[in-house]
Amino acid sequence: MGRWRARSVGHRIAGLGDMPRSGGPGTVTDEQVAAVVKRTLKSTPKNATHWSTRATAQETGLSQSTVSRIWRAFGLQPHRTEAFKLSTDP
């Protein structure tokens, strides 16, 4: 019997949702995530125009890959400026 069929037979409609997964619990708190997002959006580092994952990781005490995952989850790209530029095309 297939996995989904067995879940629906055993747990009815609740079995079709996401079940608990293996692995350890997450180690990054919501407060840490909020701090990374706030720092990225509201401030700039010394001697730089925007935050990098390495600089943010060093400031927050998280790993560079964790900062990268947070940025990806929130769609943050601090290296891209939000500026309007007039086109010189005819």
ZAVEX-336957 format. One line per 8 residues: number of its first residue (from 1); for each residue x, y, z of C-alpha. Coordinates in nm, 4 decimals. Layout:
// residues N
NUM = X Y Z | ...
END
This chain:
// residues 90
1 = 0.0000 0.0000 0.0000 | 0.1321 0.3469 -0.0826 | 0.2420 0.5936 0.1782 | -0.0391 0.8418 0.1153 | -0.3054 0.5740 0.1039 | -0.1800 0.4257 0.4313 | -0.1847 0.7707 0.5914 | -0.5392 0.8414 0.4763
9 = -0.6618 0.5030 0.5980 | -0.4886 0.5320 0.9347 | -0.5389 0.8994 1.0123 | -0.8222 0.9971 0.7771 | -0.8030 1.3580 0.6500 | -0.5452 1.4605 0.9150 | -0.3033 1.2049 0.7672 | -0.2813 1.3984 0.4425
17 = -0.1179 1.6986 0.6124 | 0.2477 1.7385 0.6931 | 0.3614 1.4792 0.9462 | 0.6453 1.5293 1.1975 | 0.9863 1.4862 1.0399 | 1.3066 1.3375 1.1688 | 1.6002 1.5492 1.2756 | 1.6792 1.7769 1.5618
25 = 1.4853 2.0874 1.6516 | 1.5868 2.4190 1.5021 | 1.8502 2.6162 1.6906 | 1.7765 2.9642 1.5525 | 1.5060 3.1500 1.7428 | 1.2469 3.3820 1.5925 | 1.4131 3.6724 1.7722 | 1.7445 3.5968 1.6007
33 = 1.5732 3.5814 1.2618 | 1.4001 3.9134 1.3300 | 1.7317 4.0692 1.4340 | 1.8994 3.9591 1.1088 | 1.6131 4.0937 0.8969 | 1.6014 4.4227 1.0895 | 1.9781 4.4718 1.0692 | 1.9761 4.3982 0.6959
41 = 1.6938 4.6393 0.6165 | 1.7505 4.9242 0.8631 | 2.1267 4.9726 0.8878 | 2.4529 4.9570 0.6954 | 2.7882 4.8271 0.8171 | 3.0901 5.0470 0.8778 | 3.2964 5.1109 0.5637 | 3.0477 4.9370 0.3328
49 = 2.7349 5.0192 0.1362 | 2.5395 4.7056 0.2244 | 2.5528 4.3955 0.4421 | 2.7148 4.0748 0.3232 | 2.6287 3.7346 0.4634 | 2.9702 3.7075 0.6256 | 2.9524 4.0512 0.7897 | 2.5989 3.9884 0.9128
57 = 2.6994 3.6487 1.0489 | 2.9936 3.7986 1.2333 | 2.7759 4.0705 1.3881 | 2.4921 3.8384 1.4937 | 2.6923 3.5330 1.5981 | 2.5173 3.3066 1.3470 | 2.6783 3.1140 1.0638 | 2.7032 3.2544 0.7138
65 = 2.4829 2.9767 0.5750 | 2.2141 3.0514 0.8351 | 2.2129 3.4187 0.7361 | 2.1945 3.3143 0.3714 | 1.8949 3.0885 0.4434 | 1.7175 3.3690 0.6303 | 1.7777 3.6129 0.3440 | 1.6496 3.3596 0.0921
73 = 1.3376 3.2903 0.3002 | 1.2524 3.6610 0.3171 | 1.3662 3.7467 -0.0360 | 1.6343 3.9882 0.0852 | 1.9072 4.0969 -0.1559 | 2.0960 4.3848 0.0050 | 2.3456 4.4024 -0.2811 | 2.0679 4.5200 -0.5115
81 = 1.9787 4.8842 -0.4680 | 1.6263 5.0111 -0.4984 | 1.6788 5.3166 -0.7123 | 1.5010 5.4623 -1.0118 | 1.7233 5.5163 -1.3118 | 1.6241 5.6997 -1.6257 | 1.6826 5.5128 -1.9459 | 1.9016 5.6679 -2.2132
89 = 1.7451 5.4545 -2.4859 | 1.5815 5.6521 -2.7669
END
